[in-house]
């Protein structure tokens, strides 16, 4: 049984929508276990109990399935970021907790994290509107908190601030994920991340004060 309650049933037991959902969920599990580059249509078909050819009656190709997995991972990441800030009382604390949650996600789901940022859509592959919406919604989580701290910031300055902070946090998570540049003699990824966020917000607050 999958995490959504589907069972490996006879072909007639699944509607088109149910089968599409099952394919994506099983592909998502395979990606987490083995990495996207090591997942084949045959692997997915074996998990859902159908032939590989059946997959292509519901999706254009394997890349289309992987893109749907990527969308689900984005939504999962957003849900975990939202959960992390439920009890935070101010924008700065919420941004820090989001950073910690982002780092935890990268550490707990290394292959999903790699899929999000190391595997782009193929040339000519269309990107669904809901995929771009999911990406934008992640940036919006940061935008809301930075706006609360500096409501008079211009749209251009806000866009730069959101991407600068997100890029810095992502860089720390990517380094922790790949274990590059940071030796085992000294590393504290959470403290590094906190240092970045605290100093960024101090500068951001000074800019806000100057505009007051």
N, C-alpha and C positions, 0 to 999 in steps of 0.2 A: 504494500500500500504506500502511496506517495504522501507527501506532507499535506496535500489538499484533499486526501481521502479517496483518490481514485484507486481502483484495483486493476490488475491485468485481466481484462475481460475479453469476451469474444468480440469480433469486429462489429457485430450488429448492436452491441451494448453501448457503443459510444456515438454520440452525435458528433458532427463536424467540429463544433466548438469545444466539446469535451476532449476530443482527440488532439486538437491543436494545443489546448492547455496542458495535456499530459505530455506531449512531445517537448514543450518548452520546459516544464518542470523537471523532466528526466534529464534533459540536456543541461539544465542549470546544475543539477547534482553532479553530472559527469564533469562539467567544467571545473567545479569546485574541487573534485577529487583528483583530476588528471591534468587540468590546464586546457584552455580552449584549443591550442594547437594540436593536442593529442586526442581530440574528440572527433569521431567520424560519424557519418550518417548510419553506418552499420551498427555502431555502438548504441546510438540512440534507438534505432529500430529494435535492437535486441532487448532494450530495457522496457519498451512499451508493448512488445509482443506483436509487432507488425513488420512488414518487409520494408527495406530501405526505399523502395519505389513508392510506397504509400506516403512516406514523408513528403515527397515532392508533389503530391496532389493537394497538399495543405500549405506548403511553403515553396518559394521559388527555388531555393537551394539551401545548402548547409549554412552559408553566410547569413541568410535570412533568419534561420533559426537562432544562430549565435547572436544576431542583433537583438532578437526578442529576449534572449537571456540577458544581454547587456542592459536592456531596459528594466527588466525585473531586478537586476542587481542595483541599479540606480535608485529604484523605488525602495528597495530594502535598506540601502544606505541612508536615504532621506528619513525613513522611519526610525532608524537607530539614532540619527542626529536629533530628531524631535524628542525621542524618549530621553535622551541625555540631558536635555535642557528643561525638563518638566519642573524640576524643583529649584532651578537657578533663579535668583531674585533680581538680577540686574543685567544689562546688556553685555558688560564686560565678562561677567561670570558665564553667561550663556555662550559667548563666543569661545571662551576657554574650554568649556565642557564639550562644545561641538568639536573642537580640535582634538581633545582626548578621545572622543568617540570615533572620529575619523582615523586616528592612529590605531585604536583598538580594532576597527574594522579591517584595516590593512594587515594587521598582524594575525587576526583570526581567520581571514578569508583571502589568503595570499593570491590564489588563482583568480578569484573574482576581481580583486584589486588590479591585477595585471591585465585582465580583460578590459576593464574600464578605460585604461590609459595607454595600453600598448598595442591594441588591436583596433585599427580604424576600419570604417566601412570600405568595402571594395570599390574600385573605380566603377562608376556607373550605378552603384547600388543606391536606391532611394532610401532616405532616412525618414521614418514616420514622424508626423507632427508631434505625436505624444512623446517621442524620444527627446526631441528638442525641448519640449515642455518640461520633461523630467530634469534635464540638465539645468535649464533656467531656474527651476524651483530650488535647486541646491544653492545657487548663487543668491537667490532671493532670501534664503535663511540668513545669510551673512548681511545682506543689504538692510534687512529690517533692523538688525541690532546696530549697525554702523549709523543708520539714519537716526535712531533713537539717541545716539551719542552726539551726533553732529547734524541736526535737522536743517541747517542753513547751507549745507554743502551742495554745490552744483551737481547736476546729473553726470557731467563728465568726470568731476572729481570723485563722485561716488563710485562710478564704474571702475575707475582706476584703483580706488581703495579696496573695493570688493575683490578685484582680481589679484591685487598685490597681496592681501592677507591670505586669500585662498591659495595662491601660488606658493607662498612661503610655507604654509602648513602642509600643503601637498608635497613640497620638496622634502621636508623633514620625514614625512610618512614614506615617501619613495626611497629615501636613503635607508630608513629603518628596514623597509621591505627588501631592498637589495643588499643591505649590509655593506655598502660601498662607503669609503672615506672615513667611516667610524670604526675604530678598532675595538676589540673586546677589552682592552685595558681600561678604557673609560667610555661609558656610554650611559646616558639616561635620556631616552627619547622624550619622555613626558616633560622633563625639566627643560630640555632644549626647546620643545614646543611652547612651554609656558613662557620662557624667556622671550621668544619671538612675539607672542601675542601681547604680553604685557608691554613691551617696548613699542610695538606698533600702536597699541591703544593710547599710550602716553603721548605719542606724537600726534595721533588723531585727535585727541582731546585738546591739545594745545592749538591745533588748527581750528577746532570748533570755537575755542575761547576767543581766538583772534577775530572771528567773524561775529561774535556776539555784540 
